[in-house]
Structures are given as structure tokens and as C-alpha cells.
Amino acid sequence: MDNEELRIAPGEDEQRSNWRVMESYLDSCLKEINLSNFEKVLKDIYEVNVILARDIVVRLIIKYQTMNDQANLYAGLAAALNLIVPEIGGVLTRESTAYFIVAYNKLDDVQAFAMVSLLAQLFNYEVTHEIVILQIIHLLSEDLNESSVHIIIHLLRQCGKHLSEVSSTAHNMIFEKLREVLQEGKLSKTANHYLEELFDLRRLDYKASSFKSLLKDKDMEHTTHTFMVDPEASRPNADLGHFVYHKDFMEIERKYYDLKQKIELSEVENAEPVPTVAKDMTGKNDVEFKKQFYLILKSSLSSDEAAHKILRLRIPDADKHKVVNVIVKSSIQEPTYSKFYGLLAERLCSSHKTWKPAFEQTFRANYDEIEELEPAQLRTLGRFWGHVLASDFIGFEVFENVHMSEDGTSASGRIFLKFIFQEVVAALGINELKERFKEDYIQPFLINLFPKEDPENIRYSINYFTAIGLGVLTEDMRKQLDLIQAKEQETEIAKKRENRPRANSRYRPHERASRRARSITPPRRQRKKSVTPPRRRARSRSPIARRR
């Protein structure tokens, strides 16, 4: 911008026009922002006078956070702008808090959760002070109910790690309060379940929900904002982002001009070549990881000892499926099935619920790769999974992707399923297995294993289970097949009746009459009655009459 341009002060109409252009431009920027184009959009926003457009930026961040709920993205943008215009962070902290209080009082869960997520991420970026977060938690703790507990859990999931670092005393007091609520047992099962997950997350030092900053570490020197939260007086600014005439417009433009030069200079100074990172493509770490658990299995005398050694390592949830994979592969290397591995699976699943998804994931992977195994390995693997399913630590939901049809299964897959069901029947009995398959909640997951729509698939499934000695499980499918066949016969009979030609009849006036020509013979005339009197009867000439 030239010095001559800075001397000319625009009027109100020109400022209003400039305001509309900035608003439209910033709206398009925030509408398109995502994790991949974050740096590009941030540079585009710097092209606008962010000092003058402070309230517009705040209003748009709140608007799109409520619509999309991408708190880390919009908080990162606010943190970057807070570096050069600290007022943006202060206004955003106050407005998002006010919007949260109003939404919470109106029971608007969508905006309440969106605003509390934004405040939590602003706290992680050190834009918002921990005092604001603690005041919000205190406000929610005054009258604990289902809604307030869910919001506290949602807040601590996102910023509990940072809160424990900057204020461990307050962090521990909050969890003691939540522990009392959990022990009272007044909340629903869902709320208690989420509270237990939060305590597990805290026990693991919030590793599953670690904060990932979008900014560089050296840029994390923010102006932190705080204020006293007043639930009665906190109201959103209705005029936020509306046009305001600035008498000191030229002074604001000069500040922005100097600020933009500093930004461009810092970008040039901080530009560094990207270092080349060498990646280990040999998989050495993965091999060492599996080797460690393989040695544990081979050196343990019992399944309890092996489970104790594995659990003591505190394996992350993301790597538990690798451990299950080592257990499965070790079991199929045995000449026959060993209950050591089935009991080990029971101990792991009973230790913590996070092992169940790992076993389910491994089962699906085994079924997808089943054709690579030998017949003896199929038997061992089927008995292992049959043992785990019979123990009821993983459910029959794993059969969701099993399609019992000619095209949906292979020979190896059918053999694998045969040994699974035979092991389950040996452990539970056929009647118990039949009752479990009839439970309502499991029906959607068995629709492909026991089809009920396609007659060909129904027949195939009936024949398969009958061949492996489990024909009792096919009773419902047989009834369904009879109904389908009866409907098909009725449909065929109805079609034949419709296609049968109909004979003409004079008693059906609606049908087409015959085209045969009518007779032209006139009708017979009616005979006239005779007017001649009737003849007298002849007298009898019998001998008796003569004598008389």
C-alpha cells in the first residue's frame, strides 16, 4: 500500500462496501478450510485487514464450528491469528463461553458440545486460560445430571491431559467428584459406561486422545485470555460482526500495513528446507515386537502366566490386534489344538474390554485369508475360534461378513466354519446354540449366514448345515423356503389363469359377441283362436245303452 493511499480517508459508504467485501472473502475462506489446505487459507486470510475484520473472523469461526464441529481446526486458526492480533483470542473466548451457557440452558446439545469442544481446543493452544475451563466445569458440577456429566466427560476427553499438566490439583478434585457420582449409581448405564471409559483414559495418561497441534512448536507463545464467567450476565453479542464505522480507519490501516510486513519477513526467515526422513522399510521393529510375545507364549507354563506377562506390558489399544495375531499363528503351528491358547484368549478378554475389538478384527482377517492355510491348520484355527465364541467373550456378530452361498464361500472357508460350529456345539450343546441364534439383537448379524430371501441361498445354507450335522439350526429357513415356494406357485397359477383364453357366452354381455350373421327368417305368426263351436260327442252305442 502506498503512502498516498493511506492519506485518503474513506467515507462511511466506502467503509461499508469494504466491510461487505471482507465479510464475503473471509466467509469463502472459512468455508473451504480443512487440514490439508490450512496453511494456504491462513495466508489468504492475512491478505485481509484482520485488525479491522476481528469480529467478522470470530463470528464466522463460531458459525462454522457449530455447523461442522471441527474444534481443532478452527481453534488452530484462532491460535495462529491470536499471535498477530491478540484481541481475536479474547473475543472468541468470551463469545464461545456465552454461546455455550445459552445453549446449555436451552438444552441445545449440538451447539453446547460444539462450543465446549472449541473452548477445550483453545485451552490446548493456550489461547484460553485454565481458569475459564475450571469455571465451566464448576458451573456444570453445581447440578450434576445426565447432560452435565456428558459435557464434562466430553470436555475432559479433549483437554484433560493439558489440565493435568497445568493444574493437577484441580484435575484430581474433578475426578474425585466424578468418582463419587459413579459410586452413587444414580446415573444411567450409558453415563456410567462413559465415566468408566474416562477413568481408563486418565489411567493411560490420555494417550488415546492426545492433542495434535496444527502450529509449529516455536509459534506456541500466545497471549492467554481469561475472565470471570457470570452465568446470569453472559450473553452473546448480537451485533458481533456487523458493520461499524471507524473514524480512525487510516490508523488501523497503517497498523495492518506494518503487521503484514512483519508477517512476510518472518515467513522468509523461517523458511527452511524440509529434511529427508529415512524410513525403516525392513519391518525390523514389527518383527521384534512379534518375537517378544512369541517368546512369552513359549516360556509360560500356563495360560494364566502368559496372560499376566502380556498384561504387565500395558500394550496400546492400537497394537493389541498384533498380539492376538501372534497368539493365533502360534496356535496353528501346534500339531493339534491346545486349550492353552483358548484359555489365554479368555483371560485377556476378561481383563479389559479393549481386547474384544482386537479379537474381532483378527477373526475377520483370518476369514479373509483362510485359503492360504493347510487343512490341519484349518482344523486348529476353527477349534480355537470355536472355543473363544463358546466362552461368550466375543459374540456372533463376527459372522456379519460370512455369506453362506455358493459364490460367497470357498471350500477352505466352509471347512473352517464347520470346525467352529462343531467346537461350539461340543461346549454348549445344540439346544443352547439354537437359543443364542434366536436372540433378537443377533439377527441382523446372521442374515448372511442364515439367508431368508433368496431361495437359492436358503437351499445352499440348509444343505450345508445339514451336511455338517447341524440341521436343527435350519428349521426357520425351511419354513421360510416353504412360504416362498407357496407364493411362487400361487403367482404361477394366477399367471396361467390370466393367459387362458375365455369362451364367448350370451350371459356375459361385456364380452365380445360372436360375429356370425343373424338369421333373417321372420318369426312365426301367432295362430288365431278358432271361433267354431266345439263338436258334440257321439252318443254311446253300447248294448247297455240300447237296452235303456
Secondary structure, DSSP 4 states (H G I P E B T S, - for coil): --HHHHHPPP-HHHHHHHHHHHHHHHHHHHHH--STTHHHHHHHHHTS-TTTTHHHHHHHHHHHHHHH--HHHHHHHHHHHHHH-HHHHHHHHHHHHHHHHHHHHTT-HHHHHHHHHHHHHHHHTTSB-HHHHHHHHHHHHTT--HHHHHHHHHHHHHHHHHHHHH-HHHHHHHHHHHHHHHHHT-S-HHHHHHHHHHHHHHHTTTGGG----SS-GGG-----B-----TTT----TTTT-----TTHHHHHHHHHHHHHHHHHHHHHH--PPPPPP---S-HHHHHHHHHHHHHHHH-SSHHHHHHHHHHT---GGGHHHHHHHHHHHHHTSSS--HHHHHHHHHHHHH-TTHHHHHHHHHHHHHHTGGGS-HHHHHHHHHHHHHHHHTTSS-GGGGGG---STTT--HHHHHHHHHHHHHHHHHH-HHHHHHHHT-GGGGGGSTTTS-SS-HHHHHHHHHHHHHTT-GGGGHHHHHHHHHHHHHHHHHHHHHHHHHSPPPP-TT-TTSPPP-PPPP-PPPPPPPPPP-SPPPPPPPP--HHHHH-
